[in-house]
Amino acid sequence: MESFLNRYRNITVLLLTILAQLVLLSLQVKNDQNVGFIRSWTVTAVSPLAKLVDALRGGSIGFVRDYIRLHDSDAENRRLQQEVDRQKLEIVFLKNELNTADRAKALQLFQAKIPSKTLPSSVIMMGLGTDSMVFVDRGSVNGVMRGMGVLTPDGILGKVTAAYLASSQVLLVTDPEFAAGVVSGKNHARGTLKGYDGHLCKVDYVAFEDKVEPGDWFYTSGDDRMFPSGFPVGVVKSVQPGQPFKEIMLEPSGMARGLEDVLIVLDAVHQEIPNTPPGSQPVYVAPPPPTTGDAEVATPAAQGAAAGTEADRLKAAYKSSGDAQGHTFGEDAPHSKPPDFTKVPGAGTGPAAKGPAPPVPAPATKGTAPEQKQPGGGQ
């Protein structure tokens, strides 16, 4: 490097001198904006690097700020989510408390209404491996005994099969091992209720000639010495004829609202078998008949003539003609003059039903006789 400078010393000095002159000139010379060229060049060269540094600085600060802010937001979100979950649990708890209070009130009203002595109880768990057996929280210390009936305000639920010290085992009506005496409320057809498939029951030993229809209600008959008579059992879903007994499928009503609060019958008092379904069932009411402005009351003869078969209308027409001629069928003396049936509309051409029913004339007043034309043409 030294040899190169020593060899081209003059040229190097000249170039450095020219460069210095250019720098001095650039400091003195300004553009049309009154800005020196050297300053303009420096700013132009440094601006991209400054922008890059500023972008990196702003991005870093923004990232840190957003991270801190998002971290706080995430913590706030978790806190709000926990608050929402707590509120949901409180709502569920309050709803359960309200339902429990409603069921307890309904059970209390039903218990006060029936004459039998009952003991309120609650279902605490289902039987292991079966859905037709439950356990309740009342036992022998409360007076519960094996064989007592268990019911709800909607109907019978089952019977106690084992009474322990503080709990009891209840067999539900849907179990095939369950049996109870029942009677229909409409026609008092007696039979035996048995469980069928875990959801429905069947009524056995109903005679073929007994009238039972879908929609009929069955009630406890009291014959089993377990349930008092008069409690609802369920509604008939289907009836199949058979010999010598009908095949009746029944939907139990005691399990309609779930298995939660029940009554155990401690002292049974029989009730009357109602002839109508329970009051909670909907009742159909037909609309009123249409009314007309000038409705006329039809006479019995006119009603008979307008209704019935062709023979009924023809009979009514002949009777109306006889009444108009003063003849009473079945009451006139023997050998009396018969009425003139040629005055009956349609009598000579066929059934009277082909024409309109004859109008009913006004009956003759006492002391006067209706005008009759004799067959010979005399009065």
C-alpha positions in Angstrom: 0.0 0.0 0.0 2.9 2.4 0.8 4.6 1.7 -2.5 1.4 2.4 -4.3 1.0 5.8 -2.5 4.6 6.6 -3.0 4.3 5.8 -6.7 1.1 7.7 -7.3 1.5 10.4 -4.7 0.9 13.3 -7.0 -2.3 11.8 -8.4 -3.5 10.9 -5.0 -3.0 14.4 -3.7 -4.7 15.8 -6.7 -7.7 13.6 -6.2 -8.0 14.5 -2.6 -7.7 18.1 -3.4 -10.5 17.9 -6.0 -12.7 15.9 -3.6 -12.1 18.6 -0.9 -13.0 21.3 -3.4 -16.2 19.4 -4.3 -17.2 19.1 -0.6 -16.5 22.8 -0.1 -18.5 23.6 -3.2 -21.4 21.4 -2.0 -21.4 23.2 1.3 -21.6 26.5 -0.4 -23.9 25.6 -3.3 -27.7 25.3 -2.5 -30.6 24.0 -4.5 -33.8 25.9 -5.3 -35.2 25.1 -1.8 -32.2 26.9 -0.2 -30.8 23.6 1.1 -27.2 22.6 0.7 -26.4 19.7 -1.6 -24.3 17.9 1.0 -27.1 18.2 3.5 -29.6 17.0 1.0 -27.5 14.0 0.0 -26.8 13.1 3.6 -30.5 13.2 4.5 -31.4 11.2 1.4 -28.9 8.5 2.3 -29.8 8.3 5.9 -33.6 8.5 5.6 -34.3 4.8 4.6 -32.1 3.6 7.5 -33.9 5.9 9.9 -37.3 4.7 8.7 -36.3 1.1 9.1 -35.0 1.8 12.7 -38.2 3.7 13.5 -40.4 0.9 12.2 -38.5 -1.6 14.2 -38.7 0.5 17.3 -42.4 1.2 16.9 -43.2 -2.4 16.1 -41.3 -3.6 19.1 -43.0 -1.2 21.4 -46.4 -1.9 19.9 -45.8 -5.7 20.3 -44.8 -5.3 23.9 -47.8 -3.0 24.6 -50.2 -5.4 22.8 -48.8 -8.4 24.6 -49.2 -6.7 27.9 -52.7 -5.6 27.0 -53.7 -9.0 25.6 -52.3 -10.7 28.7 -54.5 -8.5 30.9 -57.5 -9.1 28.6 -57.0 -12.8 28.8 -56.9 -12.6 32.6 -60.1 -10.5 32.6 -61.7 -12.9 30.2 -61.0 -15.9 32.4 -62.4 -13.9 35.4 -65.6 -13.1 33.5 -65.9 -16.7 32.3 -65.7 -17.9 35.9 -68.3 -15.4 36.9 -70.6 -16.6 34.1 -70.2 -20.2 35.2 -70.9 -19.3 38.8 -74.1 -17.4 37.7 -75.2 -20.4 35.6 -74.7 -22.7 38.6 -76.8 -20.4 40.8 -79.5 -20.2 38.2 -79.7 -24.0 38.0 -79.7 -24.3 41.8 -82.5 -21.7 42.1 -84.5 -23.5 39.4 -84.1 -26.8 41.2 -85.2 -25.1 44.4 -88.2 -23.6 42.8 -89.2 -27.0 41.2 -88.7 -28.7 44.5 -90.9 -26.1 46.2 -93.6 -26.5 43.6 -93.6 -30.3 43.9 -93.7 -30.1 47.6 -96.7 -27.7 47.5 -98.5 -29.9 45.0 -97.7 -33.0 47.1 -99.0 -31.2 50.2 -102.2 -30.2 48.6 -102.8 -33.7 47.3 -102.0 -35.2 50.6 -104.5 -32.9 52.3 -107.2 -33.8 49.7 -107.2 -37.6 50.0 -108.6 -39.3 53.1 -105.9 -41.9 53.3 -103.0 -41.3 55.7 -99.8 -40.9 53.7 -96.1 -40.2 54.3 -94.2 -37.8 52.1 -90.9 -39.2 50.7 -88.3 -38.5 48.1 -86.5 -40.9 45.7 -82.8 -41.1 46.6 -81.5 -43.5 43.9 -82.4 -46.0 41.3 -82.0 -49.7 41.7 -78.7 -51.2 40.5 -79.0 -52.7 37.0 -82.7 -52.0 36.6 -84.9 -49.0 35.9 -88.1 -50.5 37.5 -86.9 -50.2 41.1 -86.1 -47.1 43.2 -85.2 -46.4 46.8 -86.9 -43.7 49.0 -85.7 -41.9 52.1 -88.3 -43.3 54.5 -88.0 -46.6 56.3 -89.3 -48.7 59.2 -88.5 -46.0 61.7 -91.1 -43.9 59.9 -93.7 -46.6 60.0 -93.1 -48.0 56.5 -93.9 -51.7 56.0 -93.4 -54.1 53.2 -96.5 -54.2 50.9 -97.5 -50.6 51.3 -98.5 -48.7 48.2 -96.6 -45.7 46.8 -98.3 -43.0 44.7 -98.0 -39.5 43.3 -100.6 -36.9 42.6 -100.9 -38.2 39.1 -101.4 -41.9 40.0 -100.0 -45.0 41.6 -96.2 -45.5 41.3 -95.5 -48.9 42.9 -95.3 -50.8 46.1 -92.8 -51.2 48.9 -90.9 -54.6 48.6 -88.4 -54.1 51.4 -88.4 -51.7 54.3 -85.0 -50.9 55.9 -84.2 -48.8 58.9 -84.0 -45.4 57.1 -84.9 -46.2 53.5 -87.3 -48.5 51.5 -87.1 -50.3 48.2 -90.0 -49.6 45.8 -91.0 -51.8 42.9 -92.5 -49.7 40.1 -95.7 -50.4 38.2 -93.8 -51.1 35.0 -92.0 -54.1 36.4 -93.5 -57.5 35.2 -93.5 -58.7 38.8 -95.9 -55.9 39.9 -99.6 -56.6 40.1 -102.6 -54.6 41.4 -106.4 -54.7 41.1 -107.9 -52.1 38.9 -111.3 -51.1 37.5 -112.3 -48.9 34.6 -114.1 -45.7 35.5 -116.5 -45.7 32.6 -117.9 -49.2 32.6 -116.4 -50.6 35.8 -114.6 -53.4 34.0 -112.3 -55.1 36.6 -108.9 -56.6 35.9 -105.3 -56.9 37.2 -102.6 -54.4 36.3 -99.2 -55.8 35.5 -96.0 -54.3 34.2 -95.1 -54.9 30.6 -91.9 -53.5 29.1 -90.6 -50.8 31.5 -92.8 -48.1 29.9 -96.3 -49.5 29.5 -98.5 -51.8 31.6 -101.2 -54.3 30.6 -104.5 -55.1 32.2 -105.2 -58.9 32.4 -108.4 -60.8 33.1 -110.8 -58.3 31.6 -113.7 -60.4 30.3 -114.4 -60.4 26.6 -117.9 -59.0 27.0 -116.8 -56.0 29.2 -116.6 -52.8 27.2 -113.2 -51.1 27.3 -112.1 -48.5 24.7 -108.9 -46.5 24.1 -108.9 -43.4 26.2 -110.7 -45.0 29.1 -109.2 -44.5 32.6 -108.5 -47.3 35.1 -108.4 -46.7 38.8 -107.4 -48.8 41.8 -110.2 -51.2 42.9 -108.9 -51.9 46.4 -109.2 -55.7 45.8 -105.4 -56.2 46.3 -105.6 -54.8 49.9 -102.5 -52.7 49.0 -104.0 -49.5 47.3 -107.2 -47.9 48.4 -109.8 -47.7 45.7 -110.2 -44.6 43.6 -106.7 -43.6 42.8 -105.9 -43.1 39.0 -103.7 -45.8 37.4 -103.5 -44.8 33.7 -105.2 -44.4 30.4 -105.9 -47.2 27.9 -103.7 -47.0 24.7 -105.0 -50.0 22.8 -107.6 -52.8 23.1 -107.4 -56.1 21.2 -110.2 -58.6 21.4 -109.3 -62.1 22.7 -110.7 -65.2 24.2 -111.6 -65.3 27.0 -110.0 -62.0 28.0 -109.2 -58.8 26.2 -105.6 -57.6 25.6 -105.4 -54.1 27.0 -102.3 -51.9 27.0 -102.2 -49.0 29.4 -99.9 -46.0 29.9 -99.3 -45.4 33.6 -100.0 -41.9 34.8 -98.0 -42.0 38.1 -94.6 -41.7 36.3 -95.7 -38.8 34.0 -93.7 -36.2 35.9 -90.6 -38.2 36.8 -89.5 -40.0 40.0 -88.8 -37.4 42.7 -91.4 -36.9 45.4 -93.9 -39.6 46.3 -96.4 -40.6 49.0 -96.4 -43.9 50.9 -99.9 -45.0 52.0 -99.7 -45.8 55.7 -103.4 -46.2 56.4 -105.7 -46.8 53.3 -109.1 -45.2 53.1 -111.2 -46.2 50.0 -112.6 -43.6 47.7 -115.3 -43.7 45.1 -114.4 -44.7 41.5 -114.8 -41.5 39.4 -116.8 -41.8 36.2 -114.8 -39.1 34.4 -111.1 -38.8 33.8 -109.0 -36.8 36.2 -109.4 -33.1 36.1 -105.9 -32.5 34.7 -106.9 -34.2 31.4 -108.1 -31.9 28.6 -111.8 -32.0 27.9 -113.2 -31.3 24.4 -116.1 -28.8 24.2 -118.0 -28.6 20.9 -118.8 -25.2 19.5 -122.4 -23.9 19.9 -124.8 -24.5 17.1 -125.3 -21.8 14.5 -128.2 -19.4 15.2 -130.6 -18.1 12.6 -132.6 -14.9 12.7 -136.1 -16.4 12.5 -135.8 -20.0 13.7 -139.0 -21.9 13.7 -139.7 -24.7 16.1 -140.6 -27.8 14.1 -143.5 -30.0 15.2 -142.8 -33.6 16.2 -144.6 -34.7 13.0 -142.4 -32.5 10.8 -139.3 -33.6 12.7 -140.2 -37.2 12.1 -140.9 -36.5 8.4 -137.6 -34.8 7.9 -135.5 -37.4 9.7 -135.0 -41.2 9.4 -135.1 -43.6 6.5 -137.3 -43.6 3.4 -139.8 -45.8 5.2 -139.9 -43.4 8.2 -140.7 -40.4 6.0 -143.4 -42.4 4.2 -145.0 -43.4 7.5 -144.9 -39.8 8.7 -146.5 -38.6 5.5 -149.4 -41.1 5.9 -149.8 -40.2 9.6 -149.9 -36.5 8.7 -152.6 -37.2 6.1 -154.7 -39.2 8.6 -154.4 -36.5 11.2 -155.6 -33.9 8.7 -158.7 -36.0 8.0 -159.4 -36.6 11.7 -158.4 -40.2 11.7 -156.3 -41.6 14.5 -154.5 -44.8 13.6 -155.1 -47.6 16.1 -157.8 -45.7 18.1 -160.8 -45.4 15.7 -163.7 -47.7 16.2 -164.0 -50.9 14.1 -165.7 -50.4 10.6 -165.1 -46.7 10.7 -164.4 -44.9 7.5 -160.6 -45.1 6.6 -158.8 -41.9 5.5 -158.4 -41.0 1.9 -154.8 -42.0 1.1 -155.0 -40.5 -2.4 -154.3 -37.1 -0.8 -150.8 -38.3 0.4 -148.2 -36.8 -1.9 -146.5 -39.4 -4.0 -148.7 -42.3 -2.7 -149.8 -43.4 -6.1 -146.4 -43.1 -7.8 -143.9 -44.5 -5.4 -142.3 -43.8 -2.0 -143.1 -40.5 -0.5 -139.4 -39.8 -0.1 -139.1 -38.8 -3.8 -141.1 -35.7 -3.1 -140.9 -33.2 -0.2 -142.4 -34.1 3.1 -146.1 -32.8 3.3 -146.7 -29.9 5.5 -148.4 -30.5 8.7 -151.9 -28.8 8.7 -153.2 -27.2 11.8 -155.3 -29.5 14.0 -159.1 -29.0 13.9 -160.6 -27.1 16.8 -163.0 -28.7 19.2 -166.5 -28.7 17.9 -165.7 -28.6 14.2 -164.6 -31.4 11.9 -162.2 -31.0 9.1 -163.7 -31.0 5.6 -163.5 -34.4 4.1 -164.3 -35.3 0.5 -166.1 -38.6 0.3 -165.1 -41.2 -2.3 -168.4 -40.7 -4.1 -168.0 -37.0 -4.4 -170.2 -35.9 -1.4 -169.3 -33.8 1.5 
